[in-house]
Structures are given as structure tokens and as C-alpha cells.
Amino acid sequence: MHTLAKTRSLVRRGAAAVGAAALALPVVSHAQAVDVSGVVQEIQAQRQPILAIGAAVFTVLIAAAIWKWLRRAT
């Protein structure tokens, strides 16, 4: 019986925490929007080097697969 009472107490505390968070959400939703344009521009500026690195890695993987295929064929 003690375990059941403890479980109910934990459920009530959890429900209270969820209720408090639900009441706080409308306040946060009326906050001023965050300007992310600088971050987006920085990510777009890094796109070309990342694509070059990805292409190089892909080329090495393909070359290794071809090498393995040729070694197995002979």
C-alpha cells in the first residue's frame, strides 16, 4: 500500500510540473523572434568546402571499392 501512495504522490507532482510548464508556454510564445539570418549565411558560406570534402571522401570510397573488386576478379 505504501508503494501505491508513493506512486500517486509522484504522479501528482508530475502533473503539477506539466501544468506549470503549460501555463508558461503562452508567455514564451509572445517573445520577440530571434534573428538567425547571420547563422544561416554562415552555414551557406561553409557549404562549398563541405561539399568538396564530401566529394573527396566519396571518391576515395569508390576507389577502394573498385580496387577491392579488381583484386577479387584476378
Biopython code that builds the backbone (N, CA, C, O; Angstrom):
import numpy as np
from Bio.PDB.StructureBuilder import StructureBuilder

atoms = [
    (1, "MET", "N", (0.822, -1.194, 0.000)),
    (1, "MET", "CA", (0.000, 0.000, 0.000)),
    (1, "MET", "C", (0.863, 1.254, 0.000)),
    (1, "MET", "O", (0.512, 2.269, -0.602)),
    (2, "HIS", "N", (2.012, 1.164, 0.694)),
    (2, "HIS", "CA", (2.908, 2.309, 0.761)),
    (2, "HIS", "C", (3.415, 2.682, -0.639)),
    (2, "HIS", "O", (3.537, 3.863, -0.963)),
    (3, "THR", "N", (3.706, 1.687, -1.453)),
    (3, "THR", "CA", (4.198, 1.920, -2.807)),
    (3, "THR", "C", (3.141, 2.605, -3.656)),
    (3, "THR", "O", (3.466, 3.478, -4.461)),
    (4, "LEU", "N", (1.895, 2.227, -3.491)),
    (4, "LEU", "CA", (0.816, 2.847, -4.251)),
    (4, "LEU", "C", (0.664, 4.314, -3.882)),
    (4, "LEU", "O", (0.467, 5.150, -4.764)),
    (5, "ALA", "N", (0.748, 4.639, -2.622)),
    (5, "ALA", "CA", (0.641, 6.028, -2.183)),
    (5, "ALA", "C", (1.816, 6.845, -2.709)),
    (5, "ALA", "O", (1.652, 7.997, -3.111)),
    (6, "LYS", "N", (2.996, 6.242, -2.703)),
    (6, "LYS", "CA", (4.179, 6.931, -3.212)),
    (6, "LYS", "C", (4.042, 7.197, -4.714)),
    (6, "LYS", "O", (4.403, 8.272, -5.194)),
    (7, "THR", "N", (3.526, 6.228, -5.441)),
    (7, "THR", "CA", (3.326, 6.384, -6.880)),
    (7, "THR", "C", (2.320, 7.485, -7.171)),
    (7, "THR", "O", (2.535, 8.304, -8.066)),
    (8, "ARG", "N", (1.240, 7.511, -6.433)),
    (8, "ARG", "CA", (0.239, 8.562, -6.628)),
    (8, "ARG", "C", (0.828, 9.937, -6.345)),
    (8, "ARG", "O", (0.526, 10.899, -7.051)),
    (9, "SER", "N", (1.658, 10.034, -5.327)),
    (9, "SER", "CA", (2.294, 11.303, -4.997)),
    (9, "SER", "C", (3.199, 11.766, -6.137)),
    (9, "SER", "O", (3.205, 12.943, -6.497)),
    (10, "LEU", "N", (3.961, 10.833, -6.698)),
    (10, "LEU", "CA", (4.835, 11.174, -7.819)),
    (10, "LEU", "C", (4.035, 11.609, -9.039)),
    (10, "LEU", "O", (4.437, 12.529, -9.750)),
    (11, "VAL", "N", (2.910, 10.955, -9.283)),
    (11, "VAL", "CA", (2.059, 11.312, -10.418)),
    (11, "VAL", "C", (1.496, 12.712, -10.219)),
    (11, "VAL", "O", (1.442, 13.498, -11.166)),
    (12, "ARG", "N", (1.080, 13.028, -9.013)),
    (12, "ARG", "CA", (0.541, 14.366, -8.743)),
    (12, "ARG", "C", (1.610, 15.430, -8.947)),
    (12, "ARG", "O", (1.339, 16.487, -9.517)),
    (13, "ARG", "N", (2.820, 15.154, -8.485)),
    (13, "ARG", "CA", (3.912, 16.114, -8.674)),
    (13, "ARG", "C", (4.216, 16.304, -10.157)),
    (13, "ARG", "O", (4.443, 17.423, -10.618)),
    (14, "GLY", "N", (4.217, 15.198, -10.895)),
    (14, "GLY", "CA", (4.472, 15.287, -12.330)),
    (14, "GLY", "C", (3.387, 16.059, -13.044)),
    (14, "GLY", "O", (3.671, 16.844, -13.948)),
    (15, "ALA", "N", (2.135, 15.841, -12.642)),
    (15, "ALA", "CA", (1.024, 16.572, -13.251)),
    (15, "ALA", "C", (1.136, 18.052, -12.939)),
    (15, "ALA", "O", (0.829, 18.888, -13.789)),
    (16, "ALA", "N", (1.572, 18.390, -11.732)),
    (16, "ALA", "CA", (1.742, 19.794, -11.375)),
    (16, "ALA", "C", (2.849, 20.433, -12.206)),
    (16, "ALA", "O", (2.718, 21.581, -12.630)),
    (17, "ALA", "N", (3.931, 19.708, -12.442)),
    (17, "ALA", "CA", (5.029, 20.241, -13.247)),
    (17, "ALA", "C", (4.596, 20.451, -14.689)),
    (17, "ALA", "O", (4.939, 21.462, -15.303)),
    (18, "VAL", "N", (3.852, 19.511, -15.226)),
    (18, "VAL", "CA", (3.359, 19.641, -16.601)),
    (18, "VAL", "C", (2.390, 20.809, -16.702)),
    (18, "VAL", "O", (2.425, 21.566, -17.672)),
    (19, "GLY", "N", (1.536, 20.955, -15.717)),
    (19, "GLY", "CA", (0.590, 22.071, -15.717)),
    (19, "GLY", "C", (1.298, 23.408, -15.644)),
    (19, "GLY", "O", (0.915, 24.348, -16.341)),
    (20, "ALA", "N", (2.327, 23.513, -14.812)),
    (20, "ALA", "CA", (3.080, 24.762, -14.705)),
    (20, "ALA", "C", (3.788, 25.080, -16.019)),
    (20, "ALA", "O", (3.829, 26.236, -16.438)),
    (21, "ALA", "N", (4.338, 24.069, -16.663)),
    (21, "ALA", "CA", (5.001, 24.288, -17.948)),
    (21, "ALA", "C", (4.002, 24.720, -19.010)),
    (21, "ALA", "O", (4.311, 25.571, -19.845)),
    (22, "ALA", "N", (2.814, 24.143, -18.985)),
    (22, "ALA", "CA", (1.784, 24.513, -19.962)),
    (22, "ALA", "C", (1.338, 25.952, -19.764)),
    (22, "ALA", "O", (1.027, 26.645, -20.733)),
    (23, "LEU", "N", (1.306, 26.404, -18.525)),
    (23, "LEU", "CA", (0.936, 27.793, -18.268)),
    (23, "LEU", "C", (2.042, 28.755, -18.678)),
    (23, "LEU", "O", (1.759, 29.904, -19.016)),
    (24, "ALA", "N", (3.281, 28.315, -18.656)),
    (24, "ALA", "CA", (4.401, 29.179, -19.008)),
    (24, "ALA", "C", (4.582, 29.297, -20.519)),
    (24, "ALA", "O", (5.167, 30.278, -20.979)),
    (25, "LEU", "N", (4.109, 28.350, -21.295)),
    (25, "LEU", "CA", (4.323, 28.366, -22.744)),
    (25, "LEU", "C", (3.721, 29.574, -23.452)),
    (25, "LEU", "O", (4.389, 30.138, -24.319)),
    (26, "PRO", "N", (2.499, 30.007, -23.137)),
    (26, "PRO", "CA", (1.974, 31.177, -23.845)),
    (26, "PRO", "C", (2.814, 32.429, -23.633)),
    (26, "PRO", "O", (2.881, 33.276, -24.524)),
    (27, "VAL", "N", (3.448, 32.566, -22.491)),
    (27, "VAL", "CA", (4.296, 33.722, -22.228)),
    (27, "VAL", "C", (5.508, 33.690, -23.145)),
    (27, "VAL", "O", (5.905, 34.724, -23.683)),
    (28, "VAL", "N", (6.093, 32.531, -23.327)),
    (28, "VAL", "CA", (7.273, 32.390, -24.172)),
    (28, "VAL", "C", (6.914, 32.606, -25.639)),
    (28, "VAL", "O", (7.729, 33.135, -26.395)),
    (29, "SER", "N", (5.736, 32.217, -26.048)),
    (29, "SER", "CA", (5.366, 32.322, -27.454)),
    (29, "SER", "C", (5.176, 33.764, -27.904)),
    (29, "SER", "O", (5.177, 34.034, -29.105)),
    (30, "HIS", "N", (5.014, 34.688, -26.975)),
    (30, "HIS", "CA", (4.855, 36.093, -27.339)),
    (30, "HIS", "C", (6.170, 36.851, -27.281)),
    (30, "HIS", "O", (6.185, 38.076, -27.402)),
    (31, "ALA", "N", (7.264, 36.144, -27.098)),
    (31, "ALA", "CA", (8.572, 36.778, -27.052)),
    (31, "ALA", "C", (8.976, 37.208, -28.462)),
    (31, "ALA", "O", (8.443, 36.721, -29.458)),
    (32, "GLN", "N", (9.924, 38.127, -28.514)),
    (32, "GLN", "CA", (10.400, 38.615, -29.799)),
    (32, "GLN", "C", (11.150, 37.498, -30.524)),
    (32, "GLN", "O", (11.833, 36.691, -29.894)),
    (33, "ALA", "N", (11.019, 37.457, -31.841)),
    (33, "ALA", "CA", (11.663, 36.414, -32.639)),
    (33, "ALA", "C", (13.178, 36.592, -32.625)),
    (33, "ALA", "O", (13.680, 37.714, -32.554)),
    (34, "VAL", "N", (13.891, 35.492, -32.693)),
    (34, "VAL", "CA", (15.345, 35.513, -32.710)),
    (34, "VAL", "C", (15.803, 35.668, -34.152)),
    (34, "VAL", "O", (15.296, 34.993, -35.048)),
    (35, "ASP", "N", (16.765, 36.561, -34.374)),
    (35, "ASP", "CA", (17.293, 36.784, -35.715)),
    (35, "ASP", "C", (18.356, 35.727, -36.008)),
    (35, "ASP", "O", (19.414, 35.717, -35.379)),
    (36, "VAL", "N", (18.079, 34.855, -36.945)),
    (36, "VAL", "CA", (19.002, 33.774, -37.287)),
    (36, "VAL", "C", (19.640, 33.967, -38.658)),
    (36, "VAL", "O", (20.281, 33.050, -39.170)),
    (37, "SER", "N", (19.478, 35.125, -39.251)),
    (37, "SER", "CA", (19.991, 35.335, -40.607)),
    (37, "SER", "C", (21.514, 35.225, -40.660)),
    (37, "SER", "O", (22.062, 34.728, -41.644)),
    (38, "GLY", "N", (22.204, 35.683, -39.614)),
    (38, "GLY", "CA", (23.663, 35.570, -39.587)),
    (38, "GLY", "C", (24.123, 34.125, -39.569)),
    (38, "GLY", "O", (25.094, 33.764, -40.234)),
    (39, "VAL", "N", (23.428, 33.308, -38.812)),
    (39, "VAL", "CA", (23.777, 31.889, -38.729)),
    (39, "VAL", "C", (23.512, 31.207, -40.065)),
    (39, "VAL", "O", (24.314, 30.390, -40.518)),
    (40, "VAL", "N", (22.399, 31.537, -40.691)),
    (40, "VAL", "CA", (22.057, 30.938, -41.989)),
    (40, "VAL", "C", (23.098, 31.316, -43.036)),
    (40, "VAL", "O", (23.504, 30.474, -43.837)),
    (41, "GLN", "N", (23.532, 32.568, -43.040)),
    (41, "GLN", "CA", (24.549, 32.998, -44.001)),
    (41, "GLN", "C", (25.873, 32.281, -43.762)),
    (41, "GLN", "O", (26.562, 31.915, -44.715)),
    (42, "GLU", "N", (26.234, 32.078, -42.488)),
    (42, "GLU", "CA", (27.479, 31.381, -42.175)),
    (42, "GLU", "C", (27.421, 29.922, -42.627)),
    (42, "GLU", "O", (28.404, 29.388, -43.140)),
    (43, "ILE", "N", (26.286, 29.293, -42.439)),
    (43, "ILE", "CA", (26.127, 27.902, -42.881)),
    (43, "ILE", "C", (26.211, 27.821, -44.400)),
    (43, "ILE", "O", (26.842, 26.912, -44.939)),
    (44, "GLN", "N", (25.579, 28.762, -45.090)),
    (44, "GLN", "CA", (25.628, 28.759, -46.549)),
    (44, "GLN", "C", (27.039, 29.038, -47.057)),
    (44, "GLN", "O", (27.430, 28.527, -48.105)),
    (45, "ALA", "N", (27.807, 29.847, -46.322)),
    (45, "ALA", "CA", (29.181, 30.131, -46.732)),
    (45, "ALA", "C", (30.059, 28.889, -46.610)),
    (45, "ALA", "O", (31.021, 28.737, -47.363)),
    (46, "GLN", "N", (29.743, 28.011, -45.682)),
    (46, "GLN", "CA", (30.536, 26.799, -45.473)),
    (46, "GLN", "C", (30.080, 25.640, -46.351)),
    (46, "GLN", "O", (30.643, 24.548, -46.269)),
    (47, "ARG", "N", (29.094, 25.853, -47.168)),
    (47, "ARG", "CA", (28.535, 24.772, -47.977)),
    (47, "ARG", "C", (29.540, 24.236, -49.001)),
    (47, "ARG", "O", (29.682, 23.022, -49.151)),
    (48, "GLN", "N", (30.224, 25.116, -49.690)),
    (48, "GLN", "CA", (31.139, 24.697, -50.754)),
    (48, "GLN", "C", (32.302, 23.855, -50.225)),
    (48, "GLN", "O", (32.583, 22.798, -50.790)),
    (49, "PRO", "N", (32.990, 24.287, -49.156)),
    (49, "PRO", "CA", (34.071, 23.427, -48.647)),
    (49, "PRO", "C", (33.574, 22.071, -48.145)),
    (49, "PRO", "O", (34.259, 21.062, -48.311)),
    (50, "ILE", "N", (32.413, 22.041, -47.545)),
    (50, "ILE", "CA", (31.864, 20.776, -47.048)),
    (50, "ILE", "C", (31.545, 19.845, -48.212)),
    (50, "ILE", "O", (31.797, 18.643, -48.135)),
    (51, "LEU", "N", (30.993, 20.396, -49.288)),
    (51, "LEU", "CA", (30.712, 19.574, -50.467)),
    (51, "LEU", "C", (31.998, 19.036, -51.085)),
    (51, "LEU", "O", (32.034, 17.900, -51.557)),
    (52, "ALA", "N", (33.056, 19.853, -51.084)),
    (52, "ALA", "CA", (34.334, 19.401, -51.640)),
    (52, "ALA", "C", (34.912, 18.255, -50.814)),
    (52, "ALA", "O", (35.414, 17.277, -51.368)),
    (53, "ILE", "N", (34.843, 18.375, -49.502)),
    (53, "ILE", "CA", (35.346, 17.307, -48.629)),
    (53, "ILE", "C", (34.511, 16.042, -48.818)),
    (53, "ILE", "O", (35.057, 14.941, -48.897)),
    (54, "GLY", "N", (33.203, 16.197, -48.889)),
    (54, "GLY", "CA", (32.329, 15.045, -49.097)),
    (54, "GLY", "C", (32.610, 14.344, -50.415)),
    (54, "GLY", "O", (32.611, 13.115, -50.483)),
    (55, "ALA", "N", (32.848, 15.125, -51.462)),
    (55, "ALA", "CA", (33.156, 14.540, -52.764)),
    (55, "ALA", "C", (34.484, 13.789, -52.720)),
    (55, "ALA", "O", (34.615, 12.724, -53.323)),
    (56, "ALA", "N", (35.464, 14.335, -52.011)),
    (56, "ALA", "CA", (36.759, 13.663, -51.898)),
    (56, "ALA", "C", (36.627, 12.345, -51.141)),
    (56, "ALA", "O", (37.200, 11.335, -51.549)),
    (57, "VAL", "N", (35.885, 12.349, -50.055)),
    (57, "VAL", "CA", (35.682, 11.121, -49.282)),
    (57, "VAL", "C", (34.943, 10.087, -50.126)),
    (57, "VAL", "O", (35.300, 8.909, -50.124)),
    (58, "PHE", "N", (33.922, 10.526, -50.842)),
    (58, "PHE", "CA", (33.158, 9.613, -51.689)),
    (58, "PHE", "C", (34.053, 9.014, -52.774)),
    (58, "PHE", "O", (33.951, 7.825, -53.078)),
    (59, "THR", "N", (34.926, 9.833, -53.356)),
    (59, "THR", "CA", (35.843, 9.355, -54.388)),
    (59, "THR", "C", (36.792, 8.295, -53.829)),
    (59, "THR", "O", (37.055, 7.286, -54.482)),
    (60, "VAL", "N", (37.300, 8.525, -52.625)),
    (60, "VAL", "CA", (38.195, 7.544, -52.004)),
    (60, "VAL", "C", (37.451, 6.238, -51.742)),
    (60, "VAL", "O", (38.000, 5.159, -51.968)),
    (61, "LEU", "N", (36.213, 6.322, -51.270)),
    (61, "LEU", "CA", (35.432, 5.111, -51.016)),
    (61, "LEU", "C", (35.165, 4.336, -52.301)),
    (61, "LEU", "O", (35.264, 3.109, -52.324)),
    (62, "ILE", "N", (34.831, 5.045, -53.355)),
    (62, "ILE", "CA", (34.584, 4.392, -54.642)),
    (62, "ILE", "C", (35.872, 3.761, -55.168)),
    (62, "ILE", "O", (35.851, 2.645, -55.687)),
    (63, "ALA", "N", (36.994, 4.474, -55.035)),
    (63, "ALA", "CA", (38.273, 3.927, -55.498)),
    (63, "ALA", "C", (38.634, 2.670, -54.713)),
    (63, "ALA", "O", (39.129, 1.703, -55.292)),
    (64, "ALA", "N", (38.397, 2.672, -53.420)),
    (64, "ALA", "CA", (38.686, 1.486, -52.604)),
    (64, "ALA", "C", (37.787, 0.326, -53.004)),
    (64, "ALA", "O", (38.241, -0.817, -53.048)),
    (65, "ALA", "N", (36.532, 0.598, -53.294)),
    (65, "ALA", "CA", (35.611, -0.463, -53.713)),
    (65, "ALA", "C", (36.031, -1.041, -55.062)),
    (65, "ALA", "O", (35.977, -2.255, -55.261)),
    (66, "ILE", "N", (36.447, -0.188, -55.981)),
    (66, "ILE", "CA", (36.899, -0.661, -57.294)),
    (66, "ILE", "C", (38.177, -1.478, -57.140)),
    (66, "ILE", "O", (38.323, -2.527, -57.767)),
    (67, "TRP", "N", (39.105, -1.001, -56.304)),
    (67, "TRP", "CA", (40.353, -1.732, -56.069)),
    (67, "TRP", "C", (40.064, -3.123, -55.505)),
    (67, "TRP", "O", (40.653, -4.115, -55.936)),
    (68, "LYS", "N", (39.150, -3.182, -54.539)),
    (68, "LYS", "CA", (38.784, -4.460, -53.936)),
    (68, "LYS", "C", (38.133, -5.375, -54.974)),
    (68, "LYS", "O", (38.396, -6.577, -55.005)),
    (69, "TRP", "N", (37.290, -4.802, -55.814)),
    (69, "TRP", "CA", (36.613, -5.574, -56.854)),
    (69, "TRP", "C", (37.624, -6.122, -57.859)),
    (69, "TRP", "O", (37.530, -7.280, -58.267)),
    (70, "LEU", "N", (38.597, -5.289, -58.261)),
    (70, "LEU", "CA", (39.616, -5.725, -59.214)),
    (70, "LEU", "C", (40.520, -6.795, -58.607)),
    (70, "LEU", "O", (40.898, -7.740, -59.299)),
    (71, "ARG", "N", (40.872, -6.666, -57.332)),
    (71, "ARG", "CA", (41.721, -7.664, -56.672)),
    (71, "ARG", "C", (41.006, -9.008, -56.574)),
    (71, "ARG", "O", (41.633, -10.060, -56.707)),
    (72, "ARG", "N", (39.708, -8.974, -56.344)),
    (72, "ARG", "CA", (38.933, -10.202, -56.239)),
    (72, "ARG", "C", (38.760, -10.851, -57.615)),
    (72, "ARG", "O", (38.666, -12.075, -57.715)),
    (73, "ALA", "N", (38.718, -10.041, -58.667)),
    (73, "ALA", "CA", (38.489, -10.559, -60.013)),
    (73, "ALA", "C", (39.713, -11.287, -60.561)),
    (73, "ALA", "O", (39.584, -12.148, -61.431)),
    (74, "THR", "N", (40.891, -10.951, -60.060)),
    (74, "THR", "CA", (42.097, -11.588, -60.611)),
    (74, "THR", "C", (42.573, -12.739, -59.777)),
    (74, "THR", "O", (43.574, -13.373, -60.112)),
]
sb = StructureBuilder()
sb.init_structure("model")
sb.init_model(0)
sb.init_chain("A")
sb.init_seg("    ")
for serial, (resi, resn, name, xyz) in enumerate(atoms, 1):
    if name == "N":
        sb.init_residue(resn, " ", resi, " ")
    sb.init_atom(name, np.array(xyz, "f"), 0.0, 1.0, " ", f" {name:<3s}", serial, name[0])
structure = sb.get_structure()
